[in-house]
Structure formats: structure tokens, C-alpha cells
Amino acid sequence: MTLLLVVAVTVAAGLLALAGVASTLARRRIGLLHLWGAALLEVLLLVQGALAVVQLVRGERLADTPTFLGYLAGIVLLPVAGALWARTEPSRWAGTVLAVAAGAVGVMIWRLLELWEATGG
């Protein structure tokens, strides 16, 4: 795991969550800005995931590999699921759906970093 990417994911997730909340407060559905934000977040997560998987294949050992892989699979699916759900939500709450998904990503990425750095001792 790369700390720089963790911070980038956190910033992107925070900005996407703010955009979602702003659209909810404005009583508007999500737009292209929200979808591009979710796409950027997804790309960052895929890069982070690919780097982590490469390091695991090269022999990096974690204290709790199954939990790490579960979090990794879940975090990669969250922006896609949030964006799809938000696009099908006909009300103003679509932004909230996306904000919750982005907020969950912002928390989960730091948990992934904790799991990565755990010594298992």
C-alpha cells in the first residue's frame, strides 16, 4: 500500500462526499461532475489494489490476509455501486447515496492501511 495513494483516495472521497451532500442540499440529482468524481475515485482504488496485489504475489505477508482481501474487494466495489444506485435514484437523495459510499471509502482505505502495516506479532 502506498501512503500517497491512500491520501489521494481520501481527498477524492471527501470531495465526492461534499459534492453529494451539496446536491442533496440543493435538492438536485447528481450530474456528470459526480460521475467523474466516482470514476476518479475508482481509478485510484484500482491502482492501489493492483499495487497491493502485486506486492502480495511477490511475497509480502500480512497478519490478516483474508480480512485485507475482503476490505480490498469491498472498497473497489463501493464507488461503482454508489454511482449506479445514485443514477437510478429519482429523488434528490441520489447525492446522499453517493456521499455515503464515498464516506465509507474514505474510512475503509485507512483501515486497509492499518491492516497492511500490522505486524501480526
Backbone as XML, in Angstrom:
<?xml version="1.0"?>
<chain id="A" units="angstrom">
  <residue number="1" name="MET">
    <atom name="N" x="0.849" y="-1.181" z="0.000"/>
    <atom name="CA" x="0.000" y="0.000" z="0.000"/>
    <atom name="C" x="0.894" y="1.243" z="0.000"/>
  </residue>
  <residue number="2" name="THR">
    <atom name="N" x="0.459" y="2.232" z="-0.724"/>
    <atom name="CA" x="1.211" y="3.466" z="-0.848"/>
    <atom name="C" x="0.476" y="4.583" z="-0.105"/>
  </residue>
  <residue number="3" name="LEU">
    <atom name="N" x="1.161" y="5.212" z="0.836"/>
    <atom name="CA" x="0.543" y="6.268" z="1.635"/>
    <atom name="C" x="0.065" y="7.418" z="0.757"/>
  </residue>
  <residue number="4" name="LEU">
    <atom name="N" x="0.834" y="7.754" z="-0.265"/>
    <atom name="CA" x="0.432" y="8.837" z="-1.170"/>
    <atom name="C" x="-0.910" y="8.530" z="-1.828"/>
  </residue>
  <residue number="5" name="LEU">
    <atom name="N" x="-1.107" y="7.291" z="-2.257"/>
    <atom name="CA" x="-2.385" y="6.911" z="-2.853"/>
    <atom name="C" x="-3.508" y="6.876" z="-1.819"/>
  </residue>
  <residue number="6" name="VAL">
    <atom name="N" x="-3.180" y="6.492" z="-0.594"/>
    <atom name="CA" x="-4.190" y="6.494" z="0.469"/>
    <atom name="C" x="-4.691" y="7.920" z="0.699"/>
  </residue>
  <residue number="7" name="VAL">
    <atom name="N" x="-3.779" y="8.864" z="0.733"/>
    <atom name="CA" x="-4.158" y="10.268" z="0.916"/>
    <atom name="C" x="-4.948" y="10.762" z="-0.293"/>
  </residue>
  <residue number="8" name="ALA">
    <atom name="N" x="-4.520" y="10.388" z="-1.505"/>
    <atom name="CA" x="-5.242" y="10.803" z="-2.716"/>
    <atom name="C" x="-6.660" y="10.234" z="-2.726"/>
  </residue>
  <residue number="9" name="VAL">
    <atom name="N" x="-6.806" y="8.970" z="-2.329"/>
    <atom name="CA" x="-8.138" y="8.361" z="-2.257"/>
    <atom name="C" x="-8.992" y="9.087" z="-1.226"/>
  </residue>
  <residue number="10" name="THR">
    <atom name="N" x="-8.401" y="9.420" z="-0.081"/>
    <atom name="CA" x="-9.133" y="10.114" z="0.972"/>
    <atom name="C" x="-9.624" y="11.480" z="0.496"/>
  </residue>
  <residue number="11" name="VAL">
    <atom name="N" x="-8.765" y="12.216" z="-0.185"/>
    <atom name="CA" x="-9.144" y="13.542" z="-0.696"/>
    <atom name="C" x="-10.242" y="13.410" z="-1.745"/>
  </residue>
  <residue number="12" name="ALA">
    <atom name="N" x="-10.067" y="12.479" z="-2.678"/>
    <atom name="CA" x="-11.082" y="12.284" z="-3.720"/>
    <atom name="C" x="-12.417" y="11.854" z="-3.114"/>
  </residue>
  <residue number="13" name="ALA">
    <atom name="N" x="-12.369" y="10.964" z="-2.138"/>
    <atom name="CA" x="-13.602" y="10.508" z="-1.481"/>
    <atom name="C" x="-14.264" y="11.661" z="-0.725"/>
  </residue>
  <residue number="14" name="GLY">
    <atom name="N" x="-13.466" y="12.476" z="-0.059"/>
    <atom name="CA" x="-14.008" y="13.620" z="0.664"/>
    <atom name="C" x="-14.674" y="14.635" z="-0.261"/>
  </residue>
  <residue number="15" name="LEU">
    <atom name="N" x="-14.022" y="14.913" z="-1.384"/>
    <atom name="CA" x="-14.599" y="15.853" z="-2.343"/>
    <atom name="C" x="-15.877" y="15.300" z="-2.967"/>
  </residue>
  <residue number="16" name="LEU">
    <atom name="N" x="-15.887" y="14.007" z="-3.249"/>
    <atom name="CA" x="-17.092" y="13.387" z="-3.803"/>
    <atom name="C" x="-18.226" y="13.406" z="-2.779"/>
  </residue>
  <residue number="17" name="ALA">
    <atom name="N" x="-17.906" y="13.150" z="-1.530"/>
    <atom name="CA" x="-18.923" y="13.199" z="-0.475"/>
    <atom name="C" x="-19.488" y="14.619" z="-0.343"/>
  </residue>
  <residue number="18" name="LEU">
    <atom name="N" x="-18.615" y="15.619" z="-0.392"/>
    <atom name="CA" x="-19.080" y="17.010" z="-0.328"/>
    <atom name="C" x="-19.971" y="17.360" z="-1.517"/>
  </residue>
  <residue number="19" name="ALA">
    <atom name="N" x="-19.598" y="16.906" z="-2.705"/>
    <atom name="CA" x="-20.415" y="17.158" z="-3.888"/>
    <atom name="C" x="-21.781" y="16.478" z="-3.753"/>
  </residue>
  <residue number="20" name="GLY">
    <atom name="N" x="-21.790" y="15.288" z="-3.194"/>
    <atom name="CA" x="-23.060" y="14.589" z="-2.992"/>
    <atom name="C" x="-23.959" y="15.298" z="-2.004"/>
  </residue>
  <residue number="21" name="VAL">
    <atom name="N" x="-23.382" y="15.735" z="-0.905"/>
    <atom name="CA" x="-24.157" y="16.466" z="0.102"/>
    <atom name="C" x="-24.656" y="17.788" z="-0.475"/>
  </residue>
  <residue number="22" name="ALA">
    <atom name="N" x="-23.806" y="18.459" z="-1.237"/>
    <atom name="CA" x="-24.204" y="19.739" z="-1.834"/>
    <atom name="C" x="-25.390" y="19.558" z="-2.783"/>
  </residue>
  <residue number="23" name="SER">
    <atom name="N" x="-25.369" y="18.490" z="-3.574"/>
    <atom name="CA" x="-26.501" y="18.277" z="-4.481"/>
    <atom name="C" x="-27.773" y="17.925" z="-3.717"/>
  </residue>
  <residue number="24" name="THR">
    <atom name="N" x="-27.621" y="17.223" z="-2.607"/>
    <atom name="CA" x="-28.794" y="16.914" z="-1.789"/>
    <atom name="C" x="-29.368" y="18.193" z="-1.177"/>
  </residue>
  <residue number="25" name="LEU">
    <atom name="N" x="-28.502" y="19.039" z="-0.639"/>
    <atom name="CA" x="-28.967" y="20.293" z="-0.044"/>
    <atom name="C" x="-29.587" y="21.221" z="-1.082"/>
  </residue>
  <residue number="26" name="ALA">
    <atom name="N" x="-29.089" y="21.148" z="-2.310"/>
    <atom name="CA" x="-29.655" y="21.960" z="-3.393"/>
    <atom name="C" x="-30.898" y="21.316" z="-3.995"/>
  </residue>
  <residue number="27" name="ARG">
    <atom name="N" x="-31.260" y="20.138" z="-3.486"/>
    <atom name="CA" x="-32.435" y="19.392" z="-3.961"/>
    <atom name="C" x="-32.340" y="19.058" z="-5.451"/>
  </residue>
  <residue number="28" name="ARG">
    <atom name="N" x="-31.134" y="18.613" z="-5.849"/>
    <atom name="CA" x="-30.891" y="18.259" z="-7.240"/>
    <atom name="C" x="-30.339" y="16.847" z="-7.321"/>
  </residue>
  <residue number="29" name="ARG">
    <atom name="N" x="-30.526" y="16.231" z="-8.449"/>
    <atom name="CA" x="-29.950" y="14.914" z="-8.699"/>
    <atom name="C" x="-28.468" y="15.077" z="-9.022"/>
  </residue>
  <residue number="30" name="ILE">
    <atom name="N" x="-27.761" y="13.964" z="-9.039"/>
    <atom name="CA" x="-26.333" y="14.039" z="-9.356"/>
    <atom name="C" x="-26.148" y="14.305" z="-10.844"/>
  </residue>
  <residue number="31" name="GLY">
    <atom name="N" x="-24.980" y="14.835" z="-11.182"/>
    <atom name="CA" x="-24.670" y="15.139" z="-12.573"/>
    <atom name="C" x="-23.355" y="14.503" z="-12.996"/>
  </residue>
  <residue number="32" name="LEU">
    <atom name="N" x="-22.833" y="14.992" z="-14.088"/>
    <atom name="CA" x="-21.582" y="14.447" z="-14.623"/>
    <atom name="C" x="-20.409" y="14.674" z="-13.675"/>
  </residue>
  <residue number="33" name="LEU">
    <atom name="N" x="-20.404" y="15.788" z="-12.970"/>
    <atom name="CA" x="-19.331" y="16.042" z="-12.006"/>
    <atom name="C" x="-19.246" y="14.912" z="-10.983"/>
  </residue>
  <residue number="34" name="HIS">
    <atom name="N" x="-20.378" y="14.477" z="-10.500"/>
    <atom name="CA" x="-20.418" y="13.392" z="-9.527"/>
    <atom name="C" x="-19.906" y="12.084" z="-10.131"/>
  </residue>
  <residue number="35" name="LEU">
    <atom name="N" x="-20.319" y="11.816" z="-11.360"/>
    <atom name="CA" x="-19.905" y="10.579" z="-12.021"/>
    <atom name="C" x="-18.412" y="10.586" z="-12.334"/>
  </residue>
  <residue number="36" name="TRP">
    <atom name="N" x="-17.901" y="11.720" z="-12.753"/>
    <atom name="CA" x="-16.452" y="11.825" z="-12.986"/>
    <atom name="C" x="-15.685" y="11.678" z="-11.678"/>
  </residue>
  <residue number="37" name="GLY">
    <atom name="N" x="-16.216" y="12.226" z="-10.614"/>
    <atom name="CA" x="-15.582" y="12.065" z="-9.299"/>
    <atom name="C" x="-15.559" y="10.614" z="-8.860"/>
  </residue>
  <residue number="38" name="ALA">
    <atom name="N" x="-16.665" y="9.911" z="-9.074"/>
    <atom name="CA" x="-16.720" y="8.484" z="-8.737"/>
    <atom name="C" x="-15.759" y="7.690" z="-9.612"/>
  </residue>
  <residue number="39" name="ALA">
    <atom name="N" x="-15.640" y="8.068" z="-10.880"/>
    <atom name="CA" x="-14.708" y="7.382" z="-11.788"/>
    <atom name="C" x="-13.260" y="7.606" z="-11.359"/>
  </residue>
  <residue number="40" name="LEU">
    <atom name="N" x="-12.926" y="8.837" z="-10.984"/>
    <atom name="CA" x="-11.575" y="9.120" z="-10.499"/>
    <atom name="C" x="-11.272" y="8.316" z="-9.245"/>
  </residue>
  <residue number="41" name="LEU">
    <atom name="N" x="-12.221" y="8.280" z="-8.335"/>
    <atom name="CA" x="-12.055" y="7.508" z="-7.100"/>
    <atom name="C" x="-11.844" y="6.035" z="-7.428"/>
  </residue>
  <residue number="42" name="GLU">
    <atom name="N" x="-12.604" y="5.510" z="-8.357"/>
    <atom name="CA" x="-12.476" y="4.104" z="-8.745"/>
    <atom name="C" x="-11.100" y="3.820" z="-9.349"/>
  </residue>
  <residue number="43" name="VAL">
    <atom name="N" x="-10.615" y="4.716" z="-10.200"/>
    <atom name="CA" x="-9.287" y="4.524" z="-10.807"/>
    <atom name="C" x="-8.211" y="4.511" z="-9.733"/>
  </residue>
  <residue number="44" name="LEU">
    <atom name="N" x="-8.280" y="5.442" z="-8.796"/>
    <atom name="CA" x="-7.300" y="5.469" z="-7.704"/>
    <atom name="C" x="-7.338" y="4.174" z="-6.894"/>
  </residue>
  <residue number="45" name="LEU">
    <atom name="N" x="-8.539" y="3.677" z="-6.630"/>
    <atom name="CA" x="-8.679" y="2.435" z="-5.874"/>
    <atom name="C" x="-8.146" y="1.234" z="-6.651"/>
  </residue>
  <residue number="46" name="LEU">
    <atom name="N" x="-8.380" y="1.209" z="-7.943"/>
    <atom name="CA" x="-7.870" y="0.108" z="-8.758"/>
    <atom name="C" x="-6.344" y="0.111" z="-8.814"/>
  </residue>
  <residue number="47" name="VAL">
    <atom name="N" x="-5.750" y="1.296" z="-8.907"/>
    <atom name="CA" x="-4.283" y="1.393" z="-8.890"/>
    <atom name="C" x="-3.753" y="0.915" z="-7.544"/>
  </residue>
  <residue number="48" name="GLN">
    <atom name="N" x="-4.348" y="1.384" z="-6.455"/>
    <atom name="CA" x="-3.924" y="0.954" z="-5.117"/>
    <atom name="C" x="-4.096" y="-0.554" z="-4.961"/>
  </residue>
  <residue number="49" name="GLY">
    <atom name="N" x="-5.218" y="-1.074" z="-5.414"/>
    <atom name="CA" x="-5.467" y="-2.512" z="-5.315"/>
    <atom name="C" x="-4.472" y="-3.316" z="-6.127"/>
  </residue>
  <residue number="50" name="ALA">
    <atom name="N" x="-4.178" y="-2.852" z="-7.340"/>
    <atom name="CA" x="-3.220" y="-3.558" z="-8.184"/>
    <atom name="C" x="-1.834" y="-3.576" z="-7.541"/>
  </residue>
  <residue number="51" name="LEU">
    <atom name="N" x="-1.417" y="-2.448" z="-6.988"/>
    <atom name="CA" x="-0.118" y="-2.398" z="-6.317"/>
    <atom name="C" x="-0.073" y="-3.345" z="-5.118"/>
  </residue>
  <residue number="52" name="ALA">
    <atom name="N" x="-1.148" y="-3.393" z="-4.366"/>
    <atom name="CA" x="-1.201" y="-4.280" z="-3.197"/>
    <atom name="C" x="-1.155" y="-5.749" z="-3.625"/>
  </residue>
  <residue number="53" name="VAL">
    <atom name="N" x="-1.907" y="-6.095" z="-4.654"/>
    <atom name="CA" x="-1.926" y="-7.484" z="-5.117"/>
    <atom name="C" x="-0.554" y="-7.889" z="-5.657"/>
  </residue>
  <residue number="54" name="VAL">
    <atom name="N" x="0.103" y="-6.995" z="-6.377"/>
    <atom name="CA" x="1.453" y="-7.287" z="-6.883"/>
    <atom name="C" x="2.402" y="-7.545" z="-5.724"/>
  </residue>
  <residue number="55" name="GLN">
    <atom name="N" x="2.327" y="-6.738" z="-4.685"/>
    <atom name="CA" x="3.205" y="-6.943" z="-3.534"/>
    <atom name="C" x="2.877" y="-8.239" z="-2.811"/>
  </residue>
  <residue number="56" name="LEU">
    <atom name="N" x="1.605" y="-8.602" z="-2.734"/>
    <atom name="CA" x="1.228" y="-9.875" z="-2.112"/>
    <atom name="C" x="1.751" y="-11.057" z="-2.927"/>
  </residue>
  <residue number="57" name="VAL">
    <atom name="N" x="1.672" y="-10.951" z="-4.251"/>
    <atom name="CA" x="2.160" y="-12.027" z="-5.114"/>
    <atom name="C" x="3.677" y="-12.156" z="-5.005"/>
  </residue>
  <residue number="58" name="ARG">
    <atom name="N" x="4.350" y="-11.049" z="-4.799"/>
    <atom name="CA" x="5.810" y="-11.062" z="-4.661"/>
    <atom name="C" x="6.276" y="-11.548" z="-3.292"/>
  </residue>
  <residue number="59" name="GLY">
    <atom name="N" x="5.357" y="-11.851" z="-2.403"/>
    <atom name="CA" x="5.765" y="-12.441" z="-1.139"/>
    <atom name="C" x="5.504" y="-11.624" z="0.106"/>
  </residue>
  <residue number="60" name="GLU">
    <atom name="N" x="4.897" y="-10.466" z="-0.017"/>
    <atom name="CA" x="4.558" y="-9.666" z="1.168"/>
    <atom name="C" x="3.577" y="-10.463" z="2.029"/>
  </residue>
  <residue number="61" name="ARG">
    <atom name="N" x="3.850" y="-10.559" z="3.298"/>
    <atom name="CA" x="2.983" y="-11.319" z="4.208"/>
    <atom name="C" x="2.282" y="-10.363" z="5.166"/>
  </residue>
  <residue number="62" name="LEU">
    <atom name="N" x="0.990" y="-10.581" z="5.303"/>
    <atom name="CA" x="0.178" y="-9.745" z="6.184"/>
    <atom name="C" x="-0.262" y="-10.557" z="7.393"/>
  </residue>
  <residue number="63" name="ALA">
    <atom name="N" x="-0.570" y="-9.854" z="8.472"/>
    <atom name="CA" x="-1.048" y="-10.533" z="9.679"/>
    <atom name="C" x="-2.425" y="-11.143" z="9.451"/>
  </residue>
  <residue number="64" name="ASP">
    <atom name="N" x="-3.261" y="-10.494" z="8.644"/>
    <atom name="CA" x="-4.623" y="-10.976" z="8.400"/>
    <atom name="C" x="-4.972" y="-10.795" z="6.923"/>
  </residue>
  <residue number="65" name="THR">
    <atom name="N" x="-4.432" y="-11.639" z="6.100"/>
    <atom name="CA" x="-4.620" y="-11.533" z="4.656"/>
    <atom name="C" x="-6.080" y="-11.657" z="4.224"/>
  </residue>
  <residue number="66" name="PRO">
    <atom name="N" x="-6.866" y="-12.603" z="4.757"/>
    <atom name="CA" x="-8.270" y="-12.692" z="4.316"/>
    <atom name="C" x="-9.069" y="-11.416" z="4.593"/>
  </residue>
  <residue number="67" name="THR">
    <atom name="N" x="-8.855" y="-10.802" z="5.749"/>
    <atom name="CA" x="-9.562" y="-9.557" z="6.062"/>
    <atom name="C" x="-9.128" y="-8.452" z="5.110"/>
  </residue>
  <residue number="68" name="PHE">
    <atom name="N" x="-7.835" y="-8.377" z="4.855"/>
    <atom name="CA" x="-7.324" y="-7.368" z="3.927"/>
    <atom name="C" x="-7.949" y="-7.533" z="2.551"/>
  </residue>
  <residue number="69" name="LEU">
    <atom name="N" x="-7.975" y="-8.760" z="2.047"/>
    <atom name="CA" x="-8.539" y="-9.009" z="0.722"/>
    <atom name="C" x="-10.037" y="-8.732" z="0.686"/>
  </residue>
  <residue number="70" name="GLY">
    <atom name="N" x="-10.738" y="-9.013" z="1.775"/>
    <atom name="CA" x="-12.161" y="-8.698" z="1.859"/>
    <atom name="C" x="-12.410" y="-7.200" z="1.797"/>
  </residue>
  <residue number="71" name="TYR">
    <atom name="N" x="-11.624" y="-6.443" z="2.563"/>
    <atom name="CA" x="-11.741" y="-4.986" z="2.517"/>
    <atom name="C" x="-11.381" y="-4.468" z="1.131"/>
  </residue>
  <residue number="72" name="LEU">
    <atom name="N" x="-10.354" y="-5.028" z="0.524"/>
    <atom name="CA" x="-9.914" y="-4.584" z="-0.794"/>
    <atom name="C" x="-11.003" y="-4.815" z="-1.838"/>
  </residue>
  <residue number="73" name="ALA">
    <atom name="N" x="-11.621" y="-5.976" z="-1.809"/>
    <atom name="CA" x="-12.708" y="-6.271" z="-2.753"/>
    <atom name="C" x="-13.896" y="-5.341" z="-2.515"/>
  </residue>
  <residue number="74" name="GLY">
    <atom name="N" x="-14.228" y="-5.115" z="-1.254"/>
    <atom name="CA" x="-15.366" y="-4.253" z="-0.934"/>
    <atom name="C" x="-15.146" y="-2.809" z="-1.320"/>
  </residue>
  <residue number="75" name="ILE">
    <atom name="N" x="-13.947" y="-2.304" z="-1.061"/>
    <atom name="CA" x="-13.684" y="-0.893" z="-1.325"/>
    <atom name="C" x="-13.676" y="-0.600" z="-2.820"/>
  </residue>
  <residue number="76" name="VAL">
    <atom name="N" x="-13.258" y="-1.570" z="-3.615"/>
    <atom name="CA" x="-13.242" y="-1.374" z="-5.063"/>
    <atom name="C" x="-14.667" y="-1.354" z="-5.631"/>
  </residue>
  <residue number="77" name="LEU">
    <atom name="N" x="-15.568" y="-2.059" z="-4.993"/>
    <atom name="CA" x="-16.955" y="-2.111" z="-5.474"/>
    <atom name="C" x="-17.803" y="-0.919" z="-5.019"/>
  </residue>
  <residue number="78" name="LEU">
    <atom name="N" x="-17.428" y="-0.275" z="-3.938"/>
    <atom name="CA" x="-18.269" y="0.790" z="-3.372"/>
    <atom name="C" x="-18.538" y="1.976" z="-4.307"/>
  </residue>
  <residue number="79" name="PRO">
    <atom name="N" x="-17.529" y="2.568" z="-4.948"/>
    <atom name="CA" x="-17.849" y="3.704" z="-5.828"/>
    <atom name="C" x="-18.753" y="3.317" z="-6.996"/>
  </residue>
  <residue number="80" name="VAL">
    <atom name="N" x="-18.542" y="2.130" z="-7.537"/>
    <atom name="CA" x="-19.379" y="1.679" z="-8.649"/>
    <atom name="C" x="-20.814" y="1.471" z="-8.170"/>
  </residue>
  <residue number="81" name="ALA">
    <atom name="N" x="-20.971" y="0.773" z="-7.065"/>
    <atom name="CA" x="-22.309" y="0.525" z="-6.527"/>
    <atom name="C" x="-22.999" y="1.835" z="-6.152"/>
  </residue>
  <residue number="82" name="GLY">
    <atom name="N" x="-22.261" y="2.740" z="-5.515"/>
    <atom name="CA" x="-22.832" y="4.032" z="-5.136"/>
    <atom name="C" x="-23.270" y="4.847" z="-6.338"/>
  </residue>
  <residue number="83" name="ALA">
    <atom name="N" x="-22.436" y="4.875" z="-7.380"/>
    <atom name="CA" x="-22.776" y="5.643" z="-8.576"/>
    <atom name="C" x="-23.981" y="5.029" z="-9.300"/>
  </residue>
  <residue number="84" name="LEU">
    <atom name="N" x="-24.005" y="3.713" z="-9.399"/>
    <atom name="CA" x="-25.139" y="3.061" z="-10.062"/>
    <atom name="C" x="-26.440" y="3.296" z="-9.296"/>
  </residue>
  <residue number="85" name="TRP">
    <atom name="N" x="-26.376" y="3.157" z="-7.989"/>
    <atom name="CA" x="-27.571" y="3.379" z="-7.172"/>
    <atom name="C" x="-28.014" y="4.845" z="-7.277"/>
  </residue>
  <residue number="86" name="ALA">
    <atom name="N" x="-27.061" y="5.747" z="-7.204"/>
    <atom name="CA" x="-27.393" y="7.169" z="-7.270"/>
    <atom name="C" x="-28.006" y="7.533" z="-8.626"/>
  </residue>
  <residue number="87" name="ARG">
    <atom name="N" x="-27.521" y="6.915" z="-9.699"/>
    <atom name="CA" x="-28.079" y="7.201" z="-11.028"/>
    <atom name="C" x="-29.515" y="6.705" z="-11.168"/>
  </residue>
  <residue number="88" name="THR">
    <atom name="N" x="-29.868" y="5.650" z="-10.446"/>
    <atom name="CA" x="-31.225" y="5.123" z="-10.557"/>
    <atom name="C" x="-32.176" y="5.740" z="-9.538"/>
  </residue>
  <residue number="89" name="GLU">
    <atom name="N" x="-31.657" y="6.534" z="-8.622"/>
    <atom name="CA" x="-32.477" y="7.176" z="-7.594"/>
    <atom name="C" x="-33.153" y="8.398" z="-8.202"/>
  </residue>
  <residue number="90" name="PRO">
    <atom name="N" x="-34.486" y="8.394" z="-8.309"/>
    <atom name="CA" x="-35.176" y="9.501" z="-8.973"/>
    <atom name="C" x="-35.343" y="10.749" z="-8.097"/>
  </residue>
  <residue number="91" name="SER">
    <atom name="N" x="-35.000" y="10.670" z="-6.848"/>
    <atom name="CA" x="-35.212" y="11.815" z="-5.957"/>
    <atom name="C" x="-33.910" y="12.578" z="-5.739"/>
  </residue>
  <residue number="92" name="ARG">
    <atom name="N" x="-34.008" y="13.609" z="-4.911"/>
    <atom name="CA" x="-32.831" y="14.417" z="-4.592"/>
    <atom name="C" x="-31.848" y="13.679" z="-3.701"/>
  </residue>
  <residue number="93" name="TRP">
    <atom name="N" x="-32.215" y="12.519" z="-3.175"/>
    <atom name="CA" x="-31.357" y="11.782" z="-2.254"/>
    <atom name="C" x="-30.237" y="11.021" z="-2.954"/>
  </residue>
  <residue number="94" name="ALA">
    <atom name="N" x="-30.159" y="11.114" z="-4.259"/>
    <atom name="CA" x="-29.090" y="10.450" z="-5.008"/>
    <atom name="C" x="-27.709" y="10.933" z="-4.533"/>
  </residue>
  <residue number="95" name="GLY">
    <atom name="N" x="-27.597" y="12.211" z="-4.245"/>
    <atom name="CA" x="-26.330" y="12.749" z="-3.759"/>
    <atom name="C" x="-25.937" y="12.164" z="-2.419"/>
  </residue>
  <residue number="96" name="THR">
    <atom name="N" x="-26.921" y="11.922" z="-1.569"/>
    <atom name="CA" x="-26.647" y="11.330" z="-0.267"/>
    <atom name="C" x="-26.147" y="9.893" z="-0.421"/>
  </residue>
  <residue number="97" name="VAL">
    <atom name="N" x="-26.740" y="9.164" z="-1.344"/>
    <atom name="CA" x="-26.296" y="7.794" z="-1.610"/>
    <atom name="C" x="-24.821" y="7.803" z="-1.999"/>
  </residue>
  <residue number="98" name="LEU">
    <atom name="N" x="-24.449" y="8.693" z="-2.898"/>
    <atom name="CA" x="-23.067" y="8.789" z="-3.341"/>
    <atom name="C" x="-22.154" y="9.272" z="-2.217"/>
  </residue>
  <residue number="99" name="ALA">
    <atom name="N" x="-22.645" y="10.196" z="-1.405"/>
    <atom name="CA" x="-21.847" y="10.701" z="-0.286"/>
    <atom name="C" x="-21.566" y="9.605" z="0.741"/>
  </residue>
  <residue number="100" name="VAL">
    <atom name="N" x="-22.545" y="8.772" z="1.004"/>
    <atom name="CA" x="-22.346" y="7.672" z="1.960"/>
    <atom name="C" x="-21.322" y="6.680" z="1.413"/>
  </residue>
  <residue number="101" name="ALA">
    <atom name="N" x="-21.433" y="6.353" z="0.139"/>
    <atom name="CA" x="-20.463" y="5.429" z="-0.476"/>
    <atom name="C" x="-19.054" y="6.022" z="-0.419"/>
  </residue>
  <residue number="102" name="ALA">
    <atom name="N" x="-18.924" y="7.300" z="-0.742"/>
    <atom name="CA" x="-17.612" y="7.957" z="-0.711"/>
    <atom name="C" x="-17.069" y="8.035" z="0.714"/>
  </residue>
  <residue number="103" name="GLY">
    <atom name="N" x="-17.934" y="8.320" z="1.669"/>
    <atom name="CA" x="-17.502" y="8.357" z="3.065"/>
    <atom name="C" x="-17.014" y="7.002" z="3.545"/>
  </residue>
  <residue number="104" name="ALA">
    <atom name="N" x="-17.693" y="5.952" z="3.131"/>
    <atom name="CA" x="-17.270" y="4.604" z="3.503"/>
    <atom name="C" x="-15.900" y="4.286" z="2.902"/>
  </residue>
  <residue number="105" name="VAL">
    <atom name="N" x="-15.664" y="4.719" z="1.677"/>
    <atom name="CA" x="-14.357" y="4.512" z="1.049"/>
    <atom name="C" x="-13.281" y="5.257" z="1.823"/>
  </residue>
  <residue number="106" name="GLY">
    <atom name="N" x="-13.584" y="6.489" z="2.233"/>
    <atom name="CA" x="-12.615" y="7.279" z="2.986"/>
    <atom name="C" x="-12.202" y="6.631" z="4.295"/>
  </residue>
  <residue number="107" name="VAL">
    <atom name="N" x="-13.113" y="5.931" z="4.923"/>
    <atom name="CA" x="-12.793" y="5.227" z="6.170"/>
    <atom name="C" x="-12.092" y="3.907" z="5.879"/>
  </residue>
  <residue number="108" name="MET">
    <atom name="N" x="-12.600" y="3.177" z="4.910"/>
    <atom name="CA" x="-12.066" y="1.844" z="4.617"/>
    <atom name="C" x="-10.622" y="1.871" z="4.118"/>
  </residue>
  <residue number="109" name="ILE">
    <atom name="N" x="-10.237" y="2.929" z="3.404"/>
    <atom name="CA" x="-8.874" y="2.980" z="2.881"/>
    <atom name="C" x="-7.862" y="3.072" z="4.021"/>
  </residue>
  <residue number="110" name="TRP">
    <atom name="N" x="-8.228" y="3.772" z="5.095"/>
    <atom name="CA" x="-7.315" y="3.866" z="6.242"/>
    <atom name="C" x="-7.284" y="2.551" z="7.019"/>
  </residue>
  <residue number="111" name="ARG">
    <atom name="N" x="-8.403" y="1.849" z="7.052"/>
    <atom name="CA" x="-8.412" y="0.521" z="7.678"/>
    <atom name="C" x="-7.546" y="-0.441" z="6.872"/>
  </residue>
  <residue number="112" name="LEU">
    <atom name="N" x="-7.593" y="-0.345" z="5.559"/>
    <atom name="CA" x="-6.721" y="-1.166" z="4.724"/>
    <atom name="C" x="-5.252" y="-0.876" z="5.020"/>
  </residue>
  <residue number="113" name="LEU">
    <atom name="N" x="-4.923" y="0.388" z="5.187"/>
    <atom name="CA" x="-3.538" y="0.751" z="5.511"/>
    <atom name="C" x="-3.134" y="0.166" z="6.861"/>
  </residue>
  <residue number="114" name="GLU">
    <atom name="N" x="-4.038" y="0.213" z="7.838"/>
    <atom name="CA" x="-3.749" y="-0.394" z="9.147"/>
    <atom name="C" x="-3.503" y="-1.888" z="9.019"/>
  </residue>
  <residue number="115" name="LEU">
    <atom name="N" x="-4.336" y="-2.556" z="8.249"/>
    <atom name="CA" x="-4.165" y="-3.989" z="8.059"/>
    <atom name="C" x="-2.849" y="-4.294" z="7.337"/>
  </residue>
  <residue number="116" name="TRP">
    <atom name="N" x="-2.485" y="-3.455" z="6.415"/>
    <atom name="CA" x="-1.247" y="-3.650" z="5.664"/>
    <atom name="C" x="-0.022" y="-3.488" z="6.561"/>
  </residue>
  <residue number="117" name="GLU">
    <atom name="N" x="-0.084" y="-2.510" z="7.446"/>
    <atom name="CA" x="1.065" y="-2.213" z="8.295"/>
    <atom name="C" x="1.126" y="-3.045" z="9.569"/>
  </residue>
  <residue number="118" name="ALA">
    <atom name="N" x="0.090" y="-3.823" z="9.860"/>
    <atom name="CA" x="0.085" y="-4.655" z="11.073"/>
    <atom name="C" x="1.179" y="-5.708" z="10.990"/>
  </residue>
  <residue number="119" name="THR">
    <atom name="N" x="1.851" y="-5.919" z="12.094"/>
    <atom name="CA" x="2.970" y="-6.857" z="12.086"/>
    <atom name="C" x="2.544" y="-8.287" z="12.362"/>
  </residue>
  <residue number="120" name="GLY">
    <atom name="N" x="1.403" y="-8.450" z="12.973"/>
    <atom name="CA" x="0.949" y="-9.811" z="13.285"/>
    <atom name="C" x="1.609" y="-10.401" z="14.504"/>
  </residue>
  <residue number="121" name="GLY">
    <atom name="N" x="2.433" y="-9.659" z="15.167"/>
    <atom name="CA" x="3.179" y="-10.157" z="16.310"/>
    <atom name="C" x="2.374" y="-10.175" z="17.541"/>
  </residue>
</chain>
